[in-house]
């Protein structure tokens, strides 16, 4: 089977398709050639070609391409609804305009939804912070009610003070000065006891009785 050799036009179209990302101003290129080339453009590439082409309306070629992008983006159901409405109202719009209007509508709807969600979140956050403030400002019951009767910090302070007084008293009793005074007192008692055993019989009003009384007073000081 003999293969047909592609024509020069076919080779040019194929080359343009391979390099469609580089297309810009298509100038006066025949519409039947653009109908073979532009369907290979992405949405961004098609917008670039239309914006770059000066002095020419490409909608006669691109309108069906915009309808296809509308259908891809927003679904078959939305596309059919638009077609039906245009028939009912007996009006016609370019699909590029319909695509741009629908995109704007969707963006505005999404923005309103975002604002509504943001508002609900702020209200919920305010409620949560309000509950936290109420919990923090509630005064807890006092734990010092029974401190006067032996519990709580007051009782602890009294016990500590009593312990310190007892310790000071023990240290005072065990100090050298107190022990010396006690020893001196014991010696004085023993001396008085020994003198009372060897002293002569007391006579009322006598000199011996006066001398014994004087010594007793001296040692007891």
C-alpha positions as protocol buffer text, in pm:
chain_id: "A"
residue {
  index: 1
  type: UNK
  ca { x: 0 y: 0 z: 0 }
}
residue {
  index: 2
  type: UNK
  ca { x: 138 y: 333 z: -108 }
}
residue {
  index: 3
  type: UNK
  ca { x: 163 y: 601 z: 164 }
}
residue {
  index: 4
  type: UNK
  ca { x: 48 y: 948 z: 71 }
}
residue {
  index: 5
  type: UNK
  ca { x: 314 y: 1214 z: 97 }
}
residue {
  index: 6
  type: UNK
  ca { x: 194 y: 1504 z: 322 }
}
residue {
  index: 7
  type: UNK
  ca { x: 149 y: 1833 z: 151 }
}
residue {
  index: 8
  type: UNK
  ca { x: 344 y: 2144 z: 241 }
}
residue {
  index: 9
  type: UNK
  ca { x: 36 y: 2287 z: 414 }
}
residue {
  index: 10
  type: UNK
  ca { x: -5 y: 1974 z: 624 }
}
residue {
  index: 11
  type: UNK
  ca { x: 361 y: 1993 z: 727 }
}
residue {
  index: 12
  type: UNK
  ca { x: 319 y: 2358 z: 828 }
}
residue {
  index: 13
  type: UNK
  ca { x: 6 y: 2280 z: 1032 }
}
residue {
  index: 14
  type: UNK
  ca { x: 180 y: 1990 z: 1202 }
}
residue {
  index: 15
  type: UNK
  ca { x: 478 y: 2210 z: 1285 }
}
residue {
  index: 16
  type: UNK
  ca { x: 247 y: 2478 z: 1427 }
}
residue {
  index: 17
  type: UNK
  ca { x: 74 y: 2216 z: 1645 }
}
residue {
  index: 18
  type: UNK
  ca { x: 408 y: 2094 z: 1782 }
}
residue {
  index: 19
  type: UNK
  ca { x: 499 y: 2451 z: 1870 }
}
residue {
  index: 20
  type: UNK
  ca { x: 156 y: 2572 z: 1977 }
}
residue {
  index: 21
  type: UNK
  ca { x: 297 y: 2701 z: 2308 }
}
residue {
  index: 22
  type: UNK
  ca { x: 492 y: 2960 z: 2109 }
}
residue {
  index: 23
  type: UNK
  ca { x: 191 y: 3093 z: 1911 }
}
residue {
  index: 24
  type: UNK
  ca { x: 98 y: 3458 z: 1947 }
}
residue {
  index: 25
  type: UNK
  ca { x: -46 y: 3691 z: 1690 }
}
residue {
  index: 26
  type: UNK
  ca { x: -186 y: 3469 z: 1415 }
}
residue {
  index: 27
  type: UNK
  ca { x: -242 y: 3768 z: 1185 }
}
residue {
  index: 28
  type: UNK
  ca { x: -435 y: 3682 z: 870 }
}
residue {
  index: 29
  type: UNK
  ca { x: -391 y: 3306 z: 894 }
}
residue {
  index: 30
  type: UNK
  ca { x: -682 y: 3134 z: 722 }
}
residue {
  index: 31
  type: UNK
  ca { x: -962 y: 3029 z: 955 }
}
residue {
  index: 32
  type: UNK
  ca { x: -967 y: 2671 z: 824 }
}
residue {
  index: 33
  type: UNK
  ca { x: -601 y: 2636 z: 926 }
}
residue {
  index: 34
  type: UNK
  ca { x: -667 y: 2788 z: 1272 }
}
residue {
  index: 35
  type: UNK
  ca { x: -951 y: 2538 z: 1317 }
}
residue {
  index: 36
  type: UNK
  ca { x: -689 y: 2264 z: 1288 }
}
residue {
  index: 37
  type: UNK
  ca { x: -427 y: 2432 z: 1508 }
}
residue {
  index: 38
  type: UNK
  ca { x: -604 y: 2613 z: 1795 }
}
residue {
  index: 39
  type: UNK
  ca { x: -791 y: 2306 z: 1935 }
}
residue {
  index: 40
  type: UNK
  ca { x: -450 y: 2188 z: 2057 }
}
residue {
  index: 41
  type: UNK
  ca { x: -412 y: 2499 z: 2277 }
}
residue {
  index: 42
  type: UNK
  ca { x: -465 y: 2490 z: 2649 }
}
residue {
  index: 43
  type: UNK
  ca { x: -692 y: 2747 z: 2810 }
}
residue {
  index: 44
  type: UNK
  ca { x: -398 y: 2975 z: 2890 }
}
residue {
  index: 45
  type: UNK
  ca { x: -251 y: 2937 z: 2540 }
}
residue {
  index: 46
  type: UNK
  ca { x: -585 y: 3017 z: 2376 }
}
residue {
  index: 47
  type: UNK
  ca { x: -621 y: 3331 z: 2589 }
}
residue {
  index: 48
  type: UNK
  ca { x: -268 y: 3432 z: 2493 }
}
residue {
  index: 49
  type: UNK
  ca { x: -336 y: 3387 z: 2118 }
}
residue {
  index: 50
  type: UNK
  ca { x: -658 y: 3591 z: 2131 }
}
residue {
  index: 51
  type: UNK
  ca { x: -501 y: 3869 z: 2336 }
}
residue {
  index: 52
  type: UNK
  ca { x: -194 y: 3880 z: 2111 }
}
residue {
  index: 53
  type: UNK
  ca { x: -386 y: 3893 z: 1781 }
}
residue {
  index: 54
  type: UNK
  ca { x: -448 y: 4255 z: 1686 }
}
residue {
  index: 55
  type: UNK
  ca { x: -728 y: 4378 z: 1459 }
}
residue {
  index: 56
  type: UNK
  ca { x: -904 y: 4045 z: 1425 }
}
residue {
  index: 57
  type: UNK
  ca { x: -1188 y: 3870 z: 1606 }
}
residue {
  index: 58
  type: UNK
  ca { x: -1112 y: 3501 z: 1642 }
}
residue {
  index: 59
  type: UNK
  ca { x: -1444 y: 3411 z: 1805 }
}
residue {
  index: 60
  type: UNK
  ca { x: -1570 y: 3246 z: 1486 }
}
residue {
  index: 61
  type: UNK
  ca { x: -1293 y: 2988 z: 1544 }
}
residue {
  index: 62
  type: UNK
  ca { x: -1254 y: 2994 z: 1922 }
}
residue {
  index: 63
  type: UNK
  ca { x: -1620 y: 3008 z: 2035 }
}
residue {
  index: 64
  type: UNK
  ca { x: -1668 y: 2632 z: 2018 }
}
residue {
  index: 65
  type: UNK
  ca { x: -1334 y: 2592 z: 2197 }
}
residue {
  index: 66
  type: UNK
  ca { x: -1459 y: 2813 z: 2483 }
}
residue {
  index: 67
  type: UNK
  ca { x: -1776 y: 2606 z: 2503 }
}
residue {
  index: 68
  type: UNK
  ca { x: -1562 y: 2297 z: 2546 }
}
residue {
  index: 69
  type: UNK
  ca { x: -1359 y: 2464 z: 2825 }
}
residue {
  index: 70
  type: UNK
  ca { x: -1685 y: 2573 z: 2992 }
}
residue {
  index: 71
  type: UNK
  ca { x: -1813 y: 2219 z: 2983 }
}
residue {
  index: 72
  type: UNK
  ca { x: -1485 y: 2082 z: 3123 }
}
residue {
  index: 73
  type: UNK
  ca { x: -1473 y: 2338 z: 3403 }
}
residue {
  index: 74
  type: UNK
  ca { x: -1838 y: 2358 z: 3509 }
}
residue {
  index: 75
  type: UNK
  ca { x: -1990 y: 2034 z: 3386 }
}
residue {
  index: 76
  type: UNK
  ca { x: -2234 y: 1912 z: 3123 }
}
residue {
  index: 77
  type: UNK
  ca { x: -2542 y: 2004 z: 3329 }
}
residue {
  index: 78
  type: UNK
  ca { x: -2441 y: 2368 z: 3370 }
}
residue {
  index: 79
  type: UNK
  ca { x: -2359 y: 2391 z: 2999 }
}
residue {
  index: 80
  type: UNK
  ca { x: -2699 y: 2256 z: 2896 }
}
residue {
  index: 81
  type: UNK
  ca { x: -2874 y: 2498 z: 3135 }
}
residue {
  index: 82
  type: UNK
  ca { x: -2696 y: 2791 z: 2971 }
}
residue {
  index: 83
  type: UNK
  ca { x: -2795 y: 2672 z: 2623 }
}
residue {
  index: 84
  type: UNK
  ca { x: -3157 y: 2629 z: 2733 }
}
residue {
  index: 85
  type: UNK
  ca { x: -3176 y: 2974 z: 2893 }
}
residue {
  index: 86
  type: UNK
  ca { x: -3036 y: 3142 z: 2583 }
}
residue {
  index: 87
  type: UNK
  ca { x: -3302 y: 2966 z: 2375 }
}
residue {
  index: 88
  type: UNK
  ca { x: -3580 y: 3071 z: 2611 }
}
residue {
  index: 89
  type: UNK
  ca { x: -3469 y: 3433 z: 2619 }
}
residue {
  index: 90
  type: UNK
  ca { x: -3375 y: 3430 z: 2251 }
}
residue {
  index: 91
  type: UNK
  ca { x: -3034 y: 3576 z: 2316 }
}
residue {
  index: 92
  type: UNK
  ca { x: -2685 y: 3465 z: 2224 }
}
residue {
  index: 93
  type: UNK
  ca { x: -2361 y: 3516 z: 2412 }
}
residue {
  index: 94
  type: UNK
  ca { x: -2012 y: 3417 z: 2321 }
}
residue {
  index: 95
  type: UNK
  ca { x: -1889 y: 3123 z: 2527 }
}
residue {
  index: 96
  type: UNK
  ca { x: -1582 y: 3317 z: 2626 }
}
residue {
  index: 97
  type: UNK
  ca { x: -1807 y: 3575 z: 2792 }
}
residue {
  index: 98
  type: UNK
  ca { x: -2014 y: 3301 z: 2953 }
}
residue {
  index: 99
  type: UNK
  ca { x: -1700 y: 3132 z: 3080 }
}
residue {
  index: 100
  type: UNK
  ca { x: -1566 y: 3455 z: 3231 }
}
residue {
  index: 101
  type: UNK
  ca { x: -1904 y: 3541 z: 3390 }
}
residue {
  index: 102
  type: UNK
  ca { x: -1939 y: 3192 z: 3538 }
}
residue {
  index: 103
  type: UNK
  ca { x: -1583 y: 3202 z: 3672 }
}
residue {
  index: 104
  type: UNK
  ca { x: -1652 y: 3536 z: 3840 }
}
residue {
  index: 105
  type: UNK
  ca { x: -1976 y: 3403 z: 3989 }
}
residue {
  index: 106
  type: UNK
  ca { x: -1801 y: 3096 z: 4129 }
}
residue {
  index: 107
  type: UNK
  ca { x: -1521 y: 3307 z: 4277 }
}
residue {
  index: 108
  type: UNK
  ca { x: -1770 y: 3544 z: 4443 }
}
residue {
  index: 109
  type: UNK
  ca { x: -1965 y: 3249 z: 4583 }
}
residue {
  index: 110
  type: UNK
  ca { x: -1647 y: 3096 z: 4718 }
}
residue {
  index: 111
  type: UNK
  ca { x: -1546 y: 3430 z: 4870 }
}
residue {
  index: 112
  type: UNK
  ca { x: -1884 y: 3468 z: 5042 }
}
residue {
  index: 113
  type: UNK
  ca { x: -1856 y: 3113 z: 5172 }
}
residue {
  index: 114
  type: UNK
  ca { x: -1507 y: 3185 z: 5298 }
}
residue {
  index: 115
  type: UNK
  ca { x: -1625 y: 3502 z: 5474 }
}
residue {
  index: 116
  type: UNK
  ca { x: -1918 y: 3316 z: 5629 }
}
residue {
  index: 117
  type: UNK
  ca { x: -1691 y: 3038 z: 5755 }
}
residue {
  index: 118
  type: UNK
  ca { x: -1446 y: 3297 z: 5886 }
}
residue {
  index: 119
  type: UNK
  ca { x: -1725 y: 3480 z: 6070 }
}
residue {
  index: 120
  type: UNK
  ca { x: -1853 y: 3156 z: 6224 }
}
residue {
  index: 121
  type: UNK
  ca { x: -1502 y: 3067 z: 6334 }
}
residue {
  index: 122
  type: UNK
  ca { x: -1452 y: 3410 z: 6493 }
}
residue {
  index: 123
  type: UNK
  ca { x: -1782 y: 3378 z: 6682 }
}
residue {
  index: 124
  type: UNK
  ca { x: -1692 y: 3031 z: 6804 }
}
residue {
  index: 125
  type: UNK
  ca { x: -1347 y: 3151 z: 6908 }
}
residue {
  index: 126
  type: UNK
  ca { x: -1501 y: 3446 z: 7097 }
}
residue {
  index: 127
  type: UNK
  ca { x: -1736 y: 3208 z: 7280 }
}
residue {
  index: 128
  type: UNK
  ca { x: -1445 y: 2983 z: 7374 }
}
residue {
  index: 129
  type: UNK
  ca { x: -1239 y: 3275 z: 7504 }
}
residue {
  index: 130
  type: UNK
  ca { x: -1542 y: 3403 z: 7698 }
}
residue {
  index: 131
  type: UNK
  ca { x: -1582 y: 3066 z: 7867 }
}
residue {
  index: 132
  type: UNK
  ca { x: -1212 y: 3065 z: 7954 }
}
residue {
  index: 133
  type: UNK
  ca { x: -1242 y: 3414 z: 8108 }
}
residue {
  index: 134
  type: UNK
  ca { x: -1540 y: 3307 z: 8320 }
}
residue {
  index: 135
  type: UNK
  ca { x: -1356 y: 3001 z: 8443 }
}
residue {
  index: 136
  type: UNK
  ca { x: -1042 y: 3201 z: 8528 }
}
residue {
  index: 137
  type: UNK
  ca { x: -1229 y: 3478 z: 8713 }
}
residue {
  index: 138
  type: UNK
  ca { x: -1427 y: 3237 z: 8936 }
}
residue {
  index: 139
  type: UNK
  ca { x: -1282 y: 3259 z: 9290 }
}
residue {
  index: 140
  type: UNK
  ca { x: -1193 y: 2915 z: 9430 }
}
residue {
  index: 141
  type: UNK
  ca { x: -1317 y: 2827 z: 9783 }
}
residue {
  index: 142
  type: UNK
  ca { x: -1078 y: 2932 z: 10059 }
}
residue {
  index: 143
  type: UNK
  ca { x: -862 y: 2658 z: 10209 }
}
residue {
  index: 144
  type: UNK
  ca { x: -784 y: 2862 z: 10525 }
}
residue {
  index: 145
  type: UNK
  ca { x: -1124 y: 2847 z: 10696 }
}
residue {
  index: 146
  type: UNK
  ca { x: -1010 y: 2607 z: 10969 }
}
residue {
  index: 147
  type: UNK
  ca { x: -658 y: 2747 z: 11012 }
}
residue {
  index: 148
  type: UNK
  ca { x: -759 y: 2908 z: 11347 }
}
residue {
  index: 149
  type: UNK
  ca { x: -845 y: 2564 z: 11485 }
}
residue {
  index: 150
  type: UNK
  ca { x: -530 y: 2385 z: 11389 }
}
residue {
  index: 151
  type: UNK
  ca { x: -534 y: 2332 z: 11011 }
}
residue {
  index: 152
  type: UNK
  ca { x: -398 y: 2534 z: 10724 }
}
residue {
  index: 153
  type: UNK
  ca { x: -107 y: 2779 z: 10709 }
}
residue {
  index: 154
  type: UNK
  ca { x: -197 y: 2944 z: 11044 }
}
residue {
  index: 155
  type: UNK
  ca { x: -171 y: 2614 z: 11228 }
}
residue {
  index: 156
  type: UNK
  ca { x: 157 y: 2541 z: 11058 }
}
residue {
  index: 157
  type: UNK
  ca { x: 294 y: 2875 z: 11175 }
}
residue {
  index: 158
  type: UNK
  ca { x: 178 y: 2808 z: 11534 }
}
residue {
  index: 159
  type: UNK
  ca { x: 335 y: 2462 z: 11534 }
}
residue {
  index: 160
  type: UNK
  ca { x: 660 y: 2604 z: 11404 }
}
residue {
  index: 161
  type: UNK
  ca { x: 664 y: 2874 z: 11669 }
}
residue {
  index: 162
  type: UNK
  ca { x: 596 y: 2619 z: 11947 }
}
residue {
  index: 163
  type: UNK
  ca { x: 877 y: 2397 z: 11820 }
}
residue {
  index: 164
  type: UNK
  ca { x: 1120 y: 2689 z: 11818 }
}
residue {
  index: 165
  type: UNK
  ca { x: 1026 y: 2785 z: 12175 }
}
residue {
  index: 166
  type: UNK
  ca { x: 1077 y: 2429 z: 12296 }
}
residue {
  index: 167
  type: UNK
  ca { x: 1414 y: 2410 z: 12126 }
}
residue {
  index: 168
  type: UNK
  ca { x: 1523 y: 2743 z: 12279 }
}
residue {
  index: 169
  type: UNK
  ca { x: 1412 y: 2629 z: 12623 }
}
residue {
  index: 170
  type: UNK
  ca { x: 1609 y: 2304 z: 12594 }
}
residue {
  index: 171
  type: UNK
  ca { x: 1917 y: 2491 z: 12480 }
}
residue {
  index: 172
  type: UNK
  ca { x: 1880 y: 2733 z: 12771 }
}
residue {
  index: 173
  type: UNK
  ca { x: 1846 y: 2449 z: 13027 }
}
residue {
  index: 174
  type: UNK
  ca { x: 2150 y: 2273 z: 12883 }
}
residue {
  index: 175
  type: UNK
  ca { x: 2361 y: 2588 z: 12866 }
}
residue {
  index: 176
  type: UNK
  ca { x: 2683 y: 2612 z: 13074 }
}
residue {
  index: 177
  type: UNK
  ca { x: 2560 y: 2912 z: 13274 }
}
residue {
  index: 178
  type: UNK
  ca { x: 2247 y: 2731 z: 13393 }
}
residue {
  index: 179
  type: UNK
  ca { x: 2447 y: 2421 z: 13480 }
}
residue {
  index: 180
  type: UNK
  ca { x: 2699 y: 2631 z: 13681 }
}
residue {
  index: 181
  type: UNK
  ca { x: 2418 y: 2802 z: 13873 }
}
residue {
  index: 182
  type: UNK
  ca { x: 2260 y: 2465 z: 13950 }
}
residue {
  index: 183
  type: UNK
  ca { x: 2595 y: 2326 z: 14072 }
}
residue {
  index: 184
  type: UNK
  ca { x: 2655 y: 2628 z: 14295 }
}
residue {
  index: 185
  type: UNK
  ca { x: 2307 y: 2590 z: 14445 }
}
residue {
  index: 186
  type: UNK
  ca { x: 2361 y: 2220 z: 14516 }
}
residue {
  index: 187
  type: UNK
  ca { x: 2692 y: 2292 z: 14690 }
}
residue {
  index: 188
  type: UNK
  ca { x: 2529 y: 2557 z: 14904 }
}
residue {
  index: 189
  type: UNK
  ca { x: 2255 y: 2315 z: 15011 }
}
residue {
  index: 190
  type: UNK
  ca { x: 2510 y: 2047 z: 15098 }
}
residue {
  index: 191
  type: UNK
  ca { x: 2721 y: 2298 z: 15301 }
}
residue {
  index: 192
  type: UNK
  ca { x: 2419 y: 2412 z: 15497 }
}
residue {
  index: 193
  type: UNK
  ca { x: 2325 y: 2055 z: 15568 }
}
residue {
  index: 194
  type: UNK
  ca { x: 2675 y: 1967 z: 15700 }
}
residue {
  index: 195
  type: UNK
  ca { x: 2689 y: 2277 z: 15926 }
}
residue {
  index: 196
  type: UNK
  ca { x: 2354 y: 2198 z: 16077 }
}
residue {
  index: 197
  type: UNK
  ca { x: 2482 y: 1855 z: 16184 }
}
residue {
  index: 198
  type: UNK
  ca { x: 2802 y: 1973 z: 16367 }
}
residue {
  index: 199
  type: UNK
  ca { x: 2675 y: 2300 z: 16518 }
}
residue {
  index: 200
  type: UNK
  ca { x: 2618 y: 2311 z: 16905 }
}
residue {
  index: 201
  type: UNK
  ca { x: 2274 y: 2318 z: 17057 }
}
residue {
  index: 202
  type: UNK
  ca { x: 2105 y: 2640 z: 16984 }
}
residue {
  index: 203
  type: UNK
  ca { x: 2017 y: 2869 z: 17270 }
}
residue {
  index: 204
  type: UNK
  ca { x: 1740 y: 3119 z: 17234 }
}
residue {
  index: 205
  type: UNK
  ca { x: 1879 y: 3464 z: 17181 }
}
residue {
  index: 206
  type: UNK
  ca { x: 2244 y: 3347 z: 17217 }
}
residue {
  index: 207
  type: UNK
  ca { x: 2549 y: 3450 z: 17021 }
}
residue {
  index: 208
  type: UNK
  ca { x: 2587 y: 3107 z: 16866 }
}
residue {
  index: 209
  type: UNK
  ca { x: 2236 y: 3126 z: 16724 }
}
residue {
  index: 210
  type: UNK
  ca { x: 2302 y: 3470 z: 16575 }
}
residue {
  index: 211
  type: UNK
  ca { x: 2629 y: 3357 z: 16412 }
}
residue {
  index: 212
  type: UNK
  ca { x: 2465 y: 3046 z: 16260 }
}
residue {
  index: 213
  type: UNK
  ca { x: 2182 y: 3258 z: 16122 }
}
residue {
  index: 214
  type: UNK
  ca { x: 2431 y: 3502 z: 15971 }
}
residue {
  index: 215
  type: UNK
  ca { x: 2627 y: 3225 z: 15791 }
}
residue {
  index: 216
  type: UNK
  ca { x: 2307 y: 3067 z: 15662 }
}
residue {
  index: 217
  type: UNK
  ca { x: 2198 y: 3398 z: 15505 }
}
residue {
  index: 218
  type: UNK
  ca { x: 2535 y: 3449 z: 15340 }
}
residue {
  index: 219
  type: UNK
  ca { x: 2559 y: 3105 z: 15177 }
}
residue {
  index: 220
  type: UNK
  ca { x: 2204 y: 3112 z: 15051 }
}
residue {
  index: 221
  type: UNK
  ca { x: 2263 y: 3421 z: 14842 }
}
